[in-house]
Amino acid sequence: MTVLIQIRDADKRFGDQVLLDAAEAALVDDVKVGFVGRNGAGKSTLLRILLGEEEVDRGEVIHHPSLRVGYLRQHDPFQPGESALDFLMRDSGMPDWKCGQVAGQFELKGAYLDGPVKSLSGGWQTRVKLAALLLHDPNLLMLDEPTNFLDLRTQILLEHFLRDFNKAALIVSHDRAFLKATCSHTLELSRGKLTMFTGKIDAFLEYREERREHDRRVNATVIAKQKQLQRFIEKNRANASTASQAKSKAKQLERLQTNEIEVDEPTVRIRPPQVQPRQGTALRCNEMAIGYPDHCVADAITLEIEHGERAAIVGDNGQGKTTLLRTLVGSLPPLQGNLRWGHGCDIGTYAQHVYSSLDERQTVLEALEYHCARDTTRQEVLAMAGALLFRDEHVNKKVKVLSGGERARLCMAALLLGTDNILVLDEPGNHLDVETVEALAEALLQYKGTVIFTSHDRHFMRRVATSVIEVRDGSVRNYFGDYGTYLQAVEQEVDEGERQRNAAAGKPNPKPAGKASGAADYRASQQDQRRADKELKNLEKKIAKLDAQKREVDEKLLTETDPDQAVKLHNELTAISNELDEAEHRWLELNPF
């Protein structure tokens, strides 16, 4: 394996904030890594350091001479009036046929390829940027929140692209489903430390929780022993016959304090709005048309949504999901037909256009106190502010100095502190990290009201949605199936489109690598396979043995009361875990599945 980028003993600070603290990591040439961490942890700063746009305060970042980085930037690189094809040719220097061929991988054709690129939606513009990256033949892709504002179909196309991209990638995302589908490794930045985990995001999150639970147990043991020693010292230090024992215990206490385990990061918990459950029909639409005076987006819409439903609005970008939501909350009048909410429905809205409703003269805390329910305590307001990443001095920031993402989180916090029994949410997970999205999903599951929402986060949709409404080809209808069924149907459509494009281009459909051609190559291949099979069996035995050792040491640690012995067991457990990680990493490399 070629190490494309290596970070060695890197430090980076902004004022009092530590972003990197003796950080170590390596990116190799054939591994796709999901990069996660709390908002504000320093992920974007690290990307700029890796790109050479910023320097570390101490340590070094080593780039391999063959490194070719393809970075998906969020800014607009397009010139006025140029088409997607014009941009691809200008950016890459490649001929039109080559640009068109690569663009076809992202379904860019016809008006999407030849029309003005600036008139395309954000999702289609992202497809153009991805095609441009591929034309530069990078061996390391860096993607910063690539699924933001991408519809489901584009996400699946991007997943397929990354699946077939046989080089390295570093992907920053809060979308667990996307990371699970694309990345075999997970890199976390937390408190300035980089941790590389050989496994997918779900396995990493499970491992991290196990590790934290272990740390909490060891920490509890150490604290209990500290209290025991402190009591003994206070009781016996004044007694001449036991003073020497007290002095010895004081030395033990000092050693324990130096080994005290660092506490966990704050856990995100979000309280849902407190409302009374209701029954019956919350919303009824009859033969409704939606759109604008000069353009009808969808018509003949007949829908009913019951109280207590969590209805997911799905469909490709540009089909009219946001138009439907704006019509439901009264921002747009129906073109025809009628829409009626049930009696006693209080509607709370989260959407990009409501950010402007904030009073820029207020602080974060003042804004939240203004919007919260009357019986909400100051502590509950501060807890909600902290859950949405406004902590410590950030609650005193003026609204006028907040970024777009911060204003979005403030609107979400204010909405959740209210008493609305209907929530209409447009992309509620944007601007939130993995832990906060998970906490928001949990809050909506506990909410007794009705939720109508759209999101591009598949994990979030699976967890929250109880019904699905599809906006497609000028119609809006209840989808007869759950979100998993809808997801499967879209994946099949994308697969069929890829088969048709391959057939038109005279290419075979992707298949697993076959046997090497030629008798000599075949024999060599068989010998390599036999060696790999033997190593796999040995690794499986080793992994089983290490796993048993790990459980045994972990069980001893649960009951160990001697702090010195607890520290030794902790160190032994760390060594076994590291050896187990290496063995599992090698097993994954050799496993053909």
NUMINU-786393 format. One line per field, with one value per residue (C-alpha): residue in one letter; y negated, z negated, x. Coordinates in Angstrom, 2 decimals. Layout:
code c(a:...);
py c(Y:...);
pz c(Z:...);
px c(X:...);
// end
This chain:
code c(m:t:v:l:i:q:i:r:d:a:d:k:r:f:g:d:q:v:l:l:d:a:a:e:a:a:l:v:d:d:v:k:v:g:f:v:g:r:n:g:a:g:k:s:t:l:l:r:i:l:l:g:e:e:e:v:d:r:g:e:v:i:h:h:p:s:l:r:v:g:y:l:r:q:h:d:p:f:q:p:g:e:s:a:l:d:f:l:m:r:d:s:g:m:p:d:w:k:c:g:q:v:a:g:q:f:e:l:k:g:a:y:l:d:g:p:v:k:s:l:s:g:g:w:q:t:r:v:k:l:a:a:l:l:l:h:d:p:n:l:l:m:l:d:e:p:t:n:f:l:d:l:r:t:q:i:l:l:e:h:f:l:r:d:f:n:k:a:a:l:i:v:s:h:d:r:a:f:l:k:a:t:c:s:h:t:l:e:l:s:r:g:k:l:t:m:f:t:g:k:i:d:a:f:l:e:y:r:e:e:r:r:e:h:d:r:r:v:n:a:t:v:i:a:k:q:k:q:l:q:r:f:i:e:k:n:r:a:n:a:s:t:a:s:q:a:k:s:k:a:k:q:l:e:r:l:q:t:n:e:i:e:v:d:e:p:t:v:r:i:r:p:p:q:v:q:p:r:q:g:t:a:l:r:c:n:e:m:a:i:g:y:p:d:h:c:v:a:d:a:i:t:l:e:i:e:h:g:e:r:a:a:i:v:g:d:n:g:q:g:k:t:t:l:l:r:t:l:v:g:s:l:p:p:l:q:g:n:l:r:w:g:h:g:c:d:i:g:t:y:a:q:h:v:y:s:s:l:d:e:r:q:t:v:l:e:a:l:e:y:h:c:a:r:d:t:t:r:q:e:v:l:a:m:a:g:a:l:l:f:r:d:e:h:v:n:k:k:v:k:v:l:s:g:g:e:r:a:r:l:c:m:a:a:l:l:l:g:t:d:n:i:l:v:l:d:e:p:g:n:h:l:d:v:e:t:v:e:a:l:a:e:a:l:l:q:y:k:g:t:v:i:f:t:s:h:d:r:h:f:m:r:r:v:a:t:s:v:i:e:v:r:d:g:s:v:r:n:y:f:g:d:y:g:t:y:l:q:a:v:e:q:e:v:d:e:g:e:r:q:r:n:a:a:a:g:k:p:n:p:k:p:a:g:k:a:s:g:a:a:d:y:r:a:s:q:q:d:q:r:r:a:d:k:e:l:k:n:l:e:k:k:i:a:k:l:d:a:q:k:r:e:v:d:e:k:l:l:t:e:t:d:p:d:q:a:v:k:l:h:n:e:l:t:a:i:s:n:e:l:d:e:a:e:h:r:w:l:e:l:n:p:f);
py c(0.00:-3.49:-6.08:-9.11:-11.49:-11.04:-13.29:-13.10:-14.56:-17.51:-20.40:-23.13:-25.80:-28.77:-30.89:-28.68:-26.06:-22.93:-21.43:-19.02:-17.68:-15.37:-14.01:-10.99:-9.44:-8.00:-7.78:-4.92:-4.49:-2.03:-2.80:-4.92:-6.64:-8.24:-11.30:-12.12:-14.39:-16.89:-20.23:-22.59:-19.74:-20.92:-18.64:-21.47:-22.85:-19.44:-19.23:-22.62:-21.38:-18.23:-20.37:-22.61:-25.67:-25.89:-24.82:-22.98:-24.76:-21.75:-18.38:-17.60:-16.55:-14.41:-14.14:-11.28:-12.52:-10.73:-12.33:-13.80:-15.23:-15.74:-18.07:-18.60:-22.28:-23.93:-27.19:-27.94:-27.36:-28.08:-31.05:-32.95:-31.39:-28.28:-24.82:-21.82:-20.48:-23.84:-23.83:-20.25:-20.97:-24.23:-22.72:-19.49:-20.40:-17.17:-16.89:-17.02:-13.26:-12.37:-14.91:-13.62:-10.03:-10.80:-13.02:-10.06:-8.22:-10.83:-10.84:-14.25:-14.43:-16.53:-19.86:-18.96:-18.74:-21.36:-23.93:-26.69:-25.01:-27.83:-27.06:-23.53:-22.67:-22.26:-18.48:-18.53:-21.05:-18.62:-15.92:-18.27:-18.94:-15.19:-14.56:-17.32:-15.61:-12.30:-13.92:-15.01:-11.36:-11.85:-9.06:-10.65:-12.18:-14.59:-15.13:-17.59:-16.83:-15.60:-14.50:-17.91:-18.85:-15.71:-13.76:-10.02:-9.12:-11.32:-9.86:-6.35:-7.41:-8.90:-5.68:-3.63:-6.00:-5.60:-1.83:-1.65:-4.23:-1.94:-4.60:-6.44:-8.74:-10.85:-11.68:-14.12:-13.41:-13.24:-10.78:-7.36:-5.44:-7.07:-6.43:-2.83:-2.26:-3.87:-3.68:-0.68:-2.75:-5.48:-8.40:-10.42:-13.78:-14.35:-16.66:-17.11:-13.37:-11.42:-7.81:-5.51:-2.57:0.39:0.80:-0.91:-3.73:-1.52:0.77:-2.28:-3.89:-0.58:-0.19:-3.80:-3.32:-0.10:-1.94:-4.80:-2.38:-0.65:-4.01:-4.91:-1.64:-2.12:-5.73:-4.74:-2.20:-4.78:-7.42:-4.93:-3.98:-7.66:-8.25:-5.15:-6.27:-9.83:-8.61:-6.42:-9.31:-11.76:-9.21:-8.04:-10.80:-12.40:-9.07:-8.40:-4.61:-4.86:-8.03:-6.06:-4.04:-7.27:-8.64:-5.50:-5.77:-9.43:-8.33:-5.80:-8.55:-10.74:-7.92:-7.37:-11.02:-10.97:-8.04:-9.36:-8.76:-11.70:-12.18:-11.71:-14.48:-15.79:-13.53:-15.24:-14.93:-16.83:-17.24:-17.19:-19.78:-18.80:-18.38:-16.34:-13.49:-13.96:-11.64:-12.00:-13.78:-16.48:-17.53:-17.00:-18.07:-17.72:-18.02:-20.55:-21.98:-23.52:-25.76:-29.33:-31.63:-30.74:-27.12:-24.25:-21.81:-19.14:-18.82:-16.56:-16.15:-14.29:-13.46:-12.82:-12.84:-11.58:-13.01:-11.24:-10.33:-11.07:-11.54:-11.64:-13.65:-11.97:-12.57:-13.78:-17.36:-19.71:-17.56:-19.88:-18.64:-22.12:-23.64:-21.16:-21.97:-25.72:-25.26:-23.19:-25.91:-28.77:-30.37:-29.61:-29.54:-26.48:-27.11:-25.28:-22.89:-23.23:-22.40:-22.18:-21.64:-20.06:-21.96:-23.01:-22.41:-24.62:-24.45:-24.95:-25.30:-24.66:-25.70:-27.85:-30.78:-31.12:-32.03:-35.64:-35.80:-35.95:-39.30:-40.17:-42.44:-39.53:-37.15:-33.39:-33.07:-35.96:-34.49:-31.10:-32.58:-34.67:-31.60:-29.01:-27.94:-30.01:-27.32:-26.55:-27.07:-28.85:-25.51:-23.81:-26.65:-26.35:-22.55:-22.90:-25.55:-23.19:-20.27:-22.41:-23.36:-26.79:-26.30:-28.57:-32.06:-31.18:-31.72:-35.43:-35.85:-38.26:-36.75:-39.24:-37.67:-34.05:-32.05:-30.45:-27.08:-28.65:-30.46:-27.16:-25.45:-28.39:-28.08:-24.35:-24.93:-27.57:-25.25:-22.36:-24.63:-25.56:-23.88:-23.24:-19.94:-19.89:-20.12:-20.73:-20.24:-20.82:-19.09:-19.24:-17.30:-19.79:-21.60:-18.93:-16.31:-12.55:-12.59:-15.55:-14.04:-10.85:-12.83:-14.72:-11.43:-10.12:-13.32:-13.04:-9.40:-10.55:-13.53:-13.08:-15.40:-15.08:-15.44:-16.19:-16.32:-15.87:-14.77:-13.36:-11.39:-7.78:-6.61:-9.48:-8.73:-5.03:-5.80:-8.51:-7.95:-6.05:-6.88:-8.02:-10.61:-10.69:-13.81:-12.74:-13.70:-16.30:-14.19:-13.72:-10.38:-8.17:-5.54:-2.10:-0.83:-1.96:-4.01:-0.86:0.29:-3.11:-3.10:0.35:-0.76:-3.79:-1.64:0.74:-2.17:-3.48:0.02:0.40:-3.01:-1.95:1.30:-0.61:-3.09:-0.26:1.55:-1.62:-2.16:1.49:2.08:5.16:4.63:4.60:8.10:9.48:9.88:13.17:15.57:14.31:15.06:17.62:20.92:19.46:16.53:18.89:21.18:18.17:16.90:20.26:20.34:16.81:17.81:20.87:18.74:16.19:18.93:20.34:16.89:16.26:19.43:18.54:15.02:16.32:18.50:15.56:13.21:15.77:16.19:12.42:11.86:14.43:12.77:9.38:10.62:12.28:9.13:6.97:9.20:8.99:5.22:5.11:6.62:5.31:3.02:2.50:-0.67:0.30:3.65:1.90:-0.31:2.76:4.53:1.42:1.31:5.03:4.56:1.70:3.85:6.76:4.39:2.92:6.39:7.44:4.34:5.19:8.80:7.75:5.16:7.84:10.23:7.58:7.09:10.81:11.58:11.76:10.76);
pz c(0.00:0.84:-1.89:0.00:-2.99:-6.45:-9.46:-12.14:-15.64:-14.36:-16.57:-15.52:-17.69:-17.18:-20.30:-23.24:-21.03:-20.39:-16.99:-16.66:-19.58:-18.57:-15.87:-13.81:-10.74:-7.31:-4.10:-1.80:1.90:1.98:-1.13:-1.37:-4.76:-6.34:-8.36:-11.33:-14.36:-16.22:-14.53:-15.48:-16.10:-13.24:-10.29:-7.73:-9.13:-8.74:-5.13:-4.43:-6.06:-3.93:-0.82:-1.78:-2.27:-5.98:-8.00:-11.30:-14.29:-14.98:-13.37:-9.67:-6.84:-4.24:-0.69:1.58:4.86:6.87:4.94:7.12:5.03:6.34:3.94:4.18:3.33:2.20:4.11:7.58:10.24:13.24:15.61:16.75:19.76:20.06:20.35:18.25:21.26:21.75:18.08:18.18:21.29:19.83:16.42:17.64:21.06:22.40:25.74:25.84:26.44:23.34:21.20:22.47:21.74:18.10:17.68:18.76:15.57:13.68:16.15:17.51:21.03:23.24:21.68:18.45:20.38:23.10:21.29:18.94:15.96:13.58:14.23:12.83:9.27:6.60:6.92:10.69:10.30:7.84:10.52:12.89:10.26:9.67:13.40:13.46:10.60:12.43:15.59:13.63:12.77:9.01:6.78:3.65:3.53:0.74:0.45:-2.12:-2.91:0.66:-0.06:-1.22:1.02:3.17:3.90:3.35:6.98:7.12:3.83:5.25:8.43:6.27:4.25:7.44:8.68:5.44:5.48:8.91:8.04:7.16:5.49:2.15:0.76:-2.37:-2.86:-5.46:-6.03:-8.70:-6.53:-8.14:-5.29:-2.73:-4.79:-5.38:-1.64:-0.54:-3.25:-4.69:-7.35:-9.76:-10.94:-13.95:-15.12:-18.79:-21.25:-18.87:-18.48:-15.26:-15.58:-12.54:-12.87:-10.50:-9.91:-8.75:-10.56:-12.39:-13.74:-14.73:-16.64:-18.45:-19.24:-20.47:-22.81:-24.15:-24.69:-26.49:-28.67:-29.55:-30.37:-32.56:-34.49:-35.02:-35.95:-38.49:-40.03:-40.30:-41.82:-44.36:-45.35:-45.63:-48.06:-50.09:-50.33:-51.19:-54.06:-55.39:-55.22:-57.00:-59.71:-60.37:-59.58:-63.04:-64.81:-65.49:-65.14:-61.72:-60.31:-58.21:-56.65:-55.91:-54.24:-52.09:-51.14:-50.19:-47.70:-46.24:-45.95:-44.01:-41.54:-41.02:-40.25:-37.50:-35.86:-36.13:-32.90:-30.87:-30.98:-27.88:-25.60:-26.42:-25.11:-22.85:-24.08:-22.47:-24.14:-21.68:-21.96:-24.74:-23.15:-23.74:-21.25:-18.92:-16.71:-13.34:-10.16:-10.50:-6.83:-3.82:-0.22:2.47:6.22:5.38:7.85:6.67:8.33:9.50:11.66:14.78:13.95:12.47:10.62:9.76:9.94:9.00:5.51:3.13:-0.22:-3.83:-6.73:-10.13:-13.50:-14.83:-11.38:-10.44:-6.69:-4.57:-1.33:1.25:4.88:7.05:6.82:8.96:8.76:6.27:2.69:1.33:3.37:1.74:-1.75:-1.15:0.04:-3.04:-5.42:-3.47:-1.96:1.49:2.31:4.17:7.87:7.62:5.34:1.59:-1.45:-4.97:-8.33:-11.17:-14.17:-16.75:-14.51:-15.48:-12.72:-13.28:-10.22:-9.68:-6.23:-4.70:-4.05:-7.76:-8.77:-7.82:-10.45:-13.26:-15.02:-14.33:-17.41:-19.78:-21.17:-20.74:-24.30:-23.89:-20.65:-22.26:-25.32:-23.06:-21.11:-23.91:-25.77:-28.82:-31.39:-29.94:-32.47:-31.76:-32.28:-29.63:-27.19:-27.81:-27.44:-24.05:-22.98:-23.93:-22.07:-18.92:-19.49:-21.14:-24.28:-26.83:-25.41:-22.08:-23.64:-23.91:-20.22:-18.30:-15.57:-13.06:-13.29:-12.94:-9.82:-7.70:-9.38:-12.86:-12.01:-10.79:-14.08:-16.05:-14.16:-14.90:-18.61:-18.80:-17.06:-19.44:-22.47:-21.26:-21.62:-17.98:-17.43:-13.69:-12.56:-8.87:-8.36:-5.17:-5.44:-9.25:-9.38:-7.34:-9.39:-12.13:-13.00:-13.29:-17.03:-16.77:-13.79:-15.81:-18.81:-16.59:-15.20:-18.74:-19.73:-16.76:-17.65:-21.13:-19.81:-20.22:-17.37:-13.56:-11.44:-7.70:-6.51:-3.73:-4.08:-1.99:-4.96:-4.43:-7.95:-9.36:-6.98:-7.86:-11.59:-11.55:-8.68:-9.23:-5.78:-2.42:0.02:3.45:5.65:9.21:12.80:11.92:9.37:5.60:4.18:1.14:1.74:0.83:-1.08:-3.72:-3.08:-2.68:0.16:1.85:1.50:3.09:6.03:6.74:6.54:9.10:11.43:11.15:11.80:14.88:16.19:15.79:17.65:20.53:20.73:20.74:23.47:25.60:25.19:25.95:22.47:20.35:17.08:14.06:12.84:10.18:11.41:13.26:13.57:15.01:18.70:19.69:18.05:16.26:14.90:13.82:11.94:10.25:9.36:7.82:5.77:4.50:3.62:1.67:-0.30:-1.00:-2.12:-4.51:-5.95:-6.29:-8.35:-10.61:-11.03:-11.94:-14.68:-15.91:-15.93:-17.87:-20.43:-20.84:-21.10:-23.93:-25.69:-25.34:-26.92:-29.76:-30.60:-30.27:-32.75:-35.22:-34.90:-35.86:-39.29:-39.98:-43.03:-43.23:-41.20:-40.28:-38.99:-37.16:-35.33:-34.37:-33.07:-31.13:-29.46:-28.69:-27.17:-25.00:-23.70:-22.89:-21.16:-18.99:-17.99:-17.28:-15.09:-13.04:-12.58:-11.53:-9.13:-7.44:-7.37:-5.58:-3.01:-2.22:-2.39:1.18:-0.04);
px c(0.00:1.21:0.71:-0.63:-0.81:0.64:-0.02:2.67:2.44:0.39:-0.77:-3.19:-4.82:-7.10:-6.72:-7.71:-9.38:-7.30:-8.14:-5.21:-3.18:-0.30:-2.63:-1.52:-3.17:-2.37:-4.41:-3.43:-4.02:-6.94:-9.01:-12.15:-12.40:-15.46:-14.40:-16.66:-16.62:-18.72:-19.45:-16.63:-14.17:-11.95:-12.81:-12.86:-9.60:-7.95:-9.14:-7.54:-4.32:-4.32:-4.87:-1.93:-4.14:-3.24:-0.23:0.03:1.56:3.79:4.41:4.27:1.96:3.76:2.39:3.50:5.05:2.34:-0.55:-3.32:-6.15:-9.65:-11.51:-15.25:-15.56:-18.79:-18.21:-19.59:-16.85:-19.09:-18.92:-22.03:-23.74:-21.57:-23.08:-22.05:-20.14:-18.37:-17.36:-16.05:-13.96:-12.62:-11.85:-10.23:-8.83:-10.38:-12.26:-16.04:-16.47:-14.44:-16.29:-19.63:-18.61:-17.71:-20.79:-22.94:-21.93:-23.94:-26.86:-25.80:-27.18:-29.45:-30.43:-28.60:-25.32:-25.85:-28.03:-26.81:-25.14:-26.14:-29.82:-29.40:-30.41:-27.74:-27.89:-27.33:-24.50:-22.89:-23.07:-21.22:-18.52:-18.09:-17.67:-15.04:-13.15:-13.08:-11.70:-8.61:-7.80:-7.25:-5.92:-7.42:-10.89:-11.81:-15.54:-16.90:-20.58:-21.23:-24.83:-26.07:-29.02:-28.59:-31.75:-31.89:-31.21:-28.10:-26.86:-27.16:-25.32:-22.56:-22.38:-22.04:-19.35:-17.39:-17.93:-16.27:-13.58:-10.66:-8.55:-8.60:-11.27:-11.75:-15.43:-16.79:-20.47:-23.16:-25.15:-24.67:-26.31:-24.01:-20.86:-21.91:-22.40:-19.11:-16.42:-14.59:-12.76:-13.82:-11.68:-12.83:-11.55:-12.34:-10.60:-7.70:-7.05:-7.44:-8.63:-8.62:-11.01:-10.86:-14.55:-17.72:-19.51:-22.05:-19.32:-17.29:-20.17:-20.79:-17.08:-16.87:-19.82:-18.27:-14.99:-16.73:-18.68:-15.42:-13.83:-16.79:-16.44:-12.70:-13.26:-15.93:-13.54:-10.75:-13.04:-14.40:-10.86:-9.91:-12.76:-11.80:-8.17:-9.18:-11.36:-8.53:-6.05:-8.35:-9.11:-5.54:-3.06:-3.39:-2.82:0.86:0.47:-1.21:0.40:2.88:0.03:-1.82:1.30:1.59:-2.08:-1.54:1.13:-1.32:-3.90:-1.46:-0.78:-4.49:-5.07:-2.45:-4.23:-7.78:-9.63:-10.85:-14.62:-16.75:-17.93:-21.42:-24.18:-26.68:-30.28:-33.14:-36.52:-39.44:-42.25:-44.63:-48.09:-51.23:-51.82:-54.79:-56.84:-58.52:-57.47:-54.82:-54.70:-56.94:-56.13:-58.79:-58.01:-55.30:-52.76:-49.49:-46.91:-46.58:-48.72:-46.75:-45.94:-47.97:-45.69:-48.30:-52.07:-54.98:-53.49:-55.79:-54.19:-55.07:-52.60:-53.73:-52.73:-49.65:-48.26:-44.67:-45.06:-41.90:-42.12:-39.85:-38.87:-36.01:-34.76:-36.83:-39.98:-41.71:-41.14:-40.37:-43.22:-45.60:-44.31:-44.57:-48.16:-49.04:-47.81:-49.45:-46.33:-47.78:-51.50:-52.85:-53.39:-56.72:-58.58:-58.45:-56.36:-57.77:-56.08:-58.01:-59.37:-56.77:-53.71:-50.77:-48.16:-44.44:-42.20:-38.51:-37.30:-34.59:-36.92:-37.84:-34.26:-35.02:-37.77:-35.18:-34.71:-31.08:-30.92:-31.45:-28.84:-29.20:-30.50:-32.96:-34.29:-34.87:-36.54:-38.80:-40.00:-40.21:-43.35:-44.25:-43.47:-40.02:-37.22:-33.92:-32.13:-34.31:-33.58:-29.83:-30.02:-31.74:-29.20:-26.36:-27.94:-28.01:-24.35:-24.76:-22.70:-21.01:-20.37:-22.07:-25.53:-24.67:-23.84:-26.08:-28.26:-26.84:-23.35:-24.52:-23.66:-26.38:-25.83:-25.99:-29.24:-30.69:-29.80:-31.25:-34.56:-34.62:-33.95:-36.70:-39.17:-38.43:-38.94:-42.43:-45.82:-46.79:-48.62:-47.76:-44.13:-43.34:-39.59:-37.59:-34.18:-33.94:-30.67:-28.61:-25.92:-26.06:-23.43:-24.07:-24.82:-27.23:-29.11:-29.52:-30.77:-33.24:-34.57:-35.04:-36.89:-39.26:-39.98:-41.04:-43.07:-46.83:-47.76:-47.68:-44.54:-44.43:-40.85:-38.35:-34.75:-31.92:-30.56:-31.69:-30.84:-32.91:-35.80:-35.82:-35.92:-38.55:-41.02:-44.26:-45.68:-44.30:-45.70:-44.01:-43.77:-43.03:-43.83:-46.45:-48.34:-48.35:-49.51:-49.32:-46.64:-47.93:-44.95:-42.50:-39.37:-37.26:-39.53:-39.29:-35.49:-35.28:-37.43:-35.20:-32.06:-33.54:-34.32:-30.74:-29.34:-31.54:-30.39:-26.75:-27.41:-29.01:-26.10:-23.57:-25.51:-25.69:-21.94:-21.16:-19.78:-20.43:-22.23:-19.89:-19.08:-16.77:-13.23:-12.81:-9.88:-6.64:-6.15:-3.55:-2.52:0.52:-1.45:-4.23:-1.79:-0.17:-3.61:-4.52:-1.30:-1.95:-5.49:-4.31:-1.84:-4.55:-6.97:-4.36:-3.63:-7.38:-7.84:-4.91:-6.26:-9.71:-8.17:-6.11:-9.13:-11.20:-8.39:-7.87:-11.61:-11.82:-8.86:-10.50:-13.75:-11.85:-9.87:-12.98:-14.83:-11.94:-11.97:-15.64:-14.96:-11.44:-11.27:-7.50:-6.83:-3.25:-4.44:-7.32:-4.84:-2.74:-5.84:-6.82:-3.38:-3.58:-7.03:-5.74:-2.85:-5.20:-7.65:-4.86:-3.65:-7.25:-7.77:-4.66:-5.78:-9.29:-7.83:-5.72:-8.70:-10.79:-8.00:-7.88:-11.58:-12.98:-16.41);
// end
